[in-house]
């Protein structure tokens, strides 16, 4: 199975995020992801606290992406975050990591990871977000 590769992502906080990836064997044939489990998380740094929660001593996990397999025999998988989830992210730089647990549960491979640059989406202005003081 192929080793991990780095892909940097851009997320506009307050918008839906979806990204697909392909994983291949060293001969470039797709990895069979039948019954594989995909795990993906985002955090301020690898040992960071949950990116969407206030800092305290009990907040020690990263925020998970929703993830899964798109094409089992084609080696394609996805990560996504809803509008509500991305809206919780503060503007800035994060790291993310995607792990794949193969069906035999004998090993977990690091599929991809990299930096995530989060900016605030401002094209949609909701009533509570306007400058109107009334």
C-alpha positions, 0 to 999 in steps of 0.5 A: 500500500502506498505511503501517505502524501501531503495535500494542503486544504483551504476551508471557508468557515461557515461553508460546506467542505468536501474533498475526495482522495485516491490511494494507490499501491506502489504499482499505481493500481488502486487500493481495495478499500472494501470494508475499510474504515476511514478516520480523519481529524483536524487540529491546531497541531498534532498534539492539540486540543479540539479545534472547535472547543474552548481551551481547558484541561479536559479538551484533548481530542482533535475535531473529526471530519465525516469520512468514508469510502466513495469507490471501494475498488477504485481506492477513492475516499472522502472527508467532509464537514458541514456548514455548522462544523466549519462555522466553529473553526477560527480563522487560521492554520491547522493540521489534518490527518487521514488514517485508513484501517484495513478490513482485517484490522491488522494495520492502520495506514496514514493515507494523507495529511497536511495543512488546512488554511481556514478563512471566514466566509463573508459572502453570506451576511445573516441578520445577526451578523450585520452592522445594523445596531437596531 
